[in-house]
């Protein structure tokens, strides 16, 4: 909701005045359903509200939010690329209307139109493996190159890699759904990434400005991630990962759920394997997702770019000995028959080249 006209400002003020009161969102929705608009709700005689909704609701409506909270939000809306989308706005993303608890207002930094475009969510572990991060970037970039918006949560690990991959595509667009106020960046180290997302997509929050990060905010955020997208791709996830919540919510909304399998020795693959056992589609390449959405196909849309040539195991015996699972140094010595000094000398250039990474516990893993 741009505030170019006085009536826009007054409409925004009404929505802020109403939604910033100490009322549960479910009660706010019931009040709107009964009376039609924030202005109408706030104009109701308190005895009427008390008779229909109880004394606590009437008392909350009689207690307006701090004036500075409303004025601060209105001042924020005067900033570049700052928007307030309400349920009454034509620009409100239609996919969110599938939620029984669709947010009454959304605070958006960037282009609100991005929220209505065909999208795929990419989520996963915060402490992902190097291979998991590379998969997230590669899938996000390829999907963005085919015109899909990549939705994620701006968290560490897979989320950040997904946003970065989408931004690396020419014309790529990405949406970050956050669990804080739209005027905050969490984690703080993603401030530069957040600025890039706002320039090439949108950052969206249902929480009032100034809201700090709280653990219980993130499951609420996850339902918006699932609802905005046609499907959710889980890259890596532990069995108790929040990414599985997003996948479950996506399934409940009738959205597609995809998962990338991994090594049986990788704890972060177990969540994905569980999803696959429960019916998620196993994904090895971008076309595995796109073939589920033939309406998005355009000439050449399902033709993947030529992959970079993979290193040949035959030409590099050390990569062949590493295999595709993490392996410790002693096991690698046994497989190769090399001395400790010789093996270290061969591993170093592979690490510098990014072909091999050193993991916690002295283990090594190929990255491609």
JOJO-V513083 format. One record per residue. RES is the residue in one letter. PHI is phi in whole degrees, -180 to 180 (none if undefined). Layout:
# JOJO-V513083
RES_PHI + RES_PHI
This chain:
# JOJO-V513083
X_none + X_-68 + X_-106 + X_-70 + X_-112 + X_-56 + X_-68 + X_-65 + X_-63 + X_-69 + X_-65 + X_-61 + X_-60 + X_-62 + X_-64 + X_-66 + X_-57 + X_-76 + X_-75 + X_-86 + X_-77 + X_-80 + X_-128 + X_-59 + X_-53 + X_-64 + X_-71 + X_-59 + X_-65 + X_-65 + X_-64 + X_-66 + X_-62 + X_-79 + X_-111 + X_103 + X_-157 + X_-57 + X_-60 + X_-67 + X_-61 + X_-70 + X_-88 + X_-70 + X_-61 + X_-59 + X_-60 + X_-65 + X_-65 + X_-63 + X_-66 + X_-93 + X_-122 + X_101 + X_-68 + X_-65 + X_-66 + X_-61 + X_-65 + X_-64 + X_-69 + X_-80 + X_-115 + X_-66 + X_-67 + X_-54 + X_-57 + X_-68 + X_-66 + X_-67 + X_-65 + X_-63 + X_-66 + X_-64 + X_-65 + X_-62 + X_-66 + X_-80 + X_-78 + X_-62 + X_63 + X_-101 + X_-140 + X_-121 + X_-101 + X_-115 + X_-60 + X_-86 + X_-84 + X_-64 + X_-83 + X_-61 + X_-63 + X_-61 + X_-61 + X_-73 + X_-68 + X_-72 + X_-80 + X_-65 + X_-116 + X_-55 + X_-60 + X_-70 + X_-137 + X_-127 + X_-94 + X_-125 + X_-114 + X_121 + X_-103 + X_-60 + X_-62 + X_-61 + X_-69 + X_-98 + X_-87 + X_-55 + X_-141 + X_-129 + X_-92 + X_-125 + X_-136 + X_170 + X_-69 + X_-71 + X_-105 + X_-72 + X_-75 + X_-54 + X_-65 + X_-64 + X_-63 + X_-66 + X_-62 + X_-61 + X_-63 + X_-65 + X_-66 + X_-63 + X_-64 + X_-65 + X_-69 + X_-65 + X_-65 + X_-94 + X_96 + X_-86 + X_-80 + X_-99 + X_-108 + X_-154 + X_-116 + X_63 + X_-78 + X_-63 + X_80 + X_-62 + X_-56 + X_-61 + X_-63 + X_-65 + X_-60 + X_-63 + X_-63 + X_-64 + X_-69 + X_-76 + X_-79 + X_-65 + X_75 + X_-66 + X_-125 + X_-145 + X_-123 + X_-109 + X_-98 + X_-114 + X_-103 + X_-128 + X_-64 + X_-70 + X_-93 + X_-122 + X_-122 + X_-135 + X_-72 + X_-60 + X_-66 + X_-96 + X_-61 + X_-64 + X_-63 + X_-61 + X_-62 + X_-67 + X_-63 + X_-63 + X_-80 + X_-129 + X_159 + X_-158 + X_-110 + X_-133 + X_-145 + X_-96 + X_-89 + X_-59 + X_-56 + X_86 + X_-67 + X_-80 + X_-71 + X_-135 + X_-54 + X_-77 + X_-74 + X_-75 + X_-62 + X_-65 + X_-59 + X_-61 + X_-69 + X_-72 + X_-58 + X_-64 + X_-74 + X_-71 + X_-106 + X_-72 + X_-159 + X_-120 + X_-105 + X_-99 + X_-89 + X_-144 + X_-162 + X_-73 + X_-60 + X_-107 + X_-70 + X_-64 + X_-62 + X_-71 + X_-64 + X_-59 + X_-64 + X_-64 + X_-63 + X_-61 + X_-63 + X_-65 + X_-86 + X_82 + X_-87 + X_-77 + X_-124 + X_-125 + X_-147 + X_-94 + X_-74 + X_-146 + X_-67 + X_-67 + X_-92 + X_-95 + X_-58 + X_-81 + X_-93 + X_-67 + X_-64 + X_-65 + X_-64 + X_-63 + X_-62 + X_-64 + X_-61 + X_-88 + X_119 + X_-65 + X_-81 + X_-71 + X_-121 + X_-119 + X_-151 + X_-61 + X_-61 + X_-62 + X_-81 + X_-64 + X_-69 + X_-79 + X_-126 + X_-63 + X_-69 + X_-89 + X_-70 + X_-134 + X_-52 + X_84 + X_-67 + X_-98 + X_-93 + X_-71 + X_-65 + X_-62 + X_-71 + X_-67 + X_-60 + X_-81 + X_-63 + X_-84 + X_-61 + X_-68 + X_-83 + X_-132 + X_-59 + X_-67 + X_-64 + X_-64 + X_-69 + X_-66 + X_67 + X_-120 + X_-110 + X_-58 + X_-142 + X_-84 + X_-61 + X_-64 + X_-64 + X_-66 + X_-60 + X_-65 + X_-68 + X_-94 + X_75 + X_-87 + X_-74 + X_-59 + X_-65 + X_-67 + X_-66 + X_-61 + X_-65 + X_-80 + X_-72 + X_-58 + X_-64 + X_-67 + X_-66 + X_-64 + X_-80 + X_84 + X_-78 + X_-136 + X_-123 + X_-95 + X_-100 + X_-56 + X_85 + X_74 + X_-98 + X_-125 + X_-148 + X_-68 + X_-104 + X_-151
